[in-house]
Amino acid sequence: MHVLIWVAVGVLAGWAAGLLMKGRDYGVAGNLILGLIGSLVGGWVLALLGYNAPSDLLRHAAVSLLGAMFVLGVARLGSGAARVQRTQ
């Protein structure tokens, strides 16, 4: 059951990150996949900082959203989309 919640929250976090971050879009599927990866990254960073996994849905969603935004930003930097926007 926890895996289904993780997947659902990660997908929603990817969708929300795509809406919150202006610029190049990876499409619905790309943003959802980046959201899933971001959910993992957010949890991993929290574990490195010594925090336990979020116990309630709201905290889990916040960690997933921040992780998804981070992963989306890194993906944009890697693709060169950020450089193009700064010059316009």
N, C-alpha and C positions, 0 to 999 in steps of 0.2 A: 504494500500500500504506500509506503514511503517513496518508492521509486516513481509511482504514478504522480504523487504530489510534486516531487522534484521536477519531473518532466513538465507537468502543467505549469508550474511556477516559472521554470526556465523559459518555456515558450512564451508565456505572457511577458516576462522580463525582456526578452529579445524584441518582441513587438513594441513594447513601451520605449525601449532604448532607441529603436529605429525612429519613433515619433519624436522623442525628446532631442535627439542629436540631428541637427540640420546637416545637409550635405549629401554626398553620394549615398545612394540607397542600394542595398544588396537584394532587394526584393523581399517578399514575405518569407519565402523559404530560407533565404540566406540569413535574414535577421533572426528567424526562429532558431536556426542552428547555432548562430553566434550567441543567442540567449542561453541555450543549453550549455554551451562551452563556458559562457560567462558565469552561469550558476555554479559550475564546478570551480572556476577560478576564484570567485568570491568566497566560497566555502574554504578553499585551500589557503587563501590569504588570511582568513580569520583564524584558521588552525595554526598557521605560522606565527600569528600574533598572540597565540595562547588562549584564544576564546573557543568555547565549545560551539557546536553547531547550533544554529538558532532553533529555539524550542517551539515558537509559535509561527503561524503562517505569515503574519505581518513582517516580522523580522527576517524570515526566510525570503520573502518577496523583496525586501529592501536590499539584502545581501546579493540576491540574484540580479536585481536591477543595476546595482553599482558594478558588479562583475561584468554584466553584459555591456554596459556602457564602456567599460575599460577595454574589453575585447574588441568591441566595434571600433573604438578609437585607434587601437593598435592595428586592426585590419585596414583601416583607412590610411594610416600612415604608411603601411607596407605597400599599399596599392598606388600611392602617389596622389590620392584624391585630396588629401589635406593641402598639399602644395599648390594644387590648381586653384583651390578656393581662396587661398591667401593672396594670390596675385590678382584676383578679380576686383 
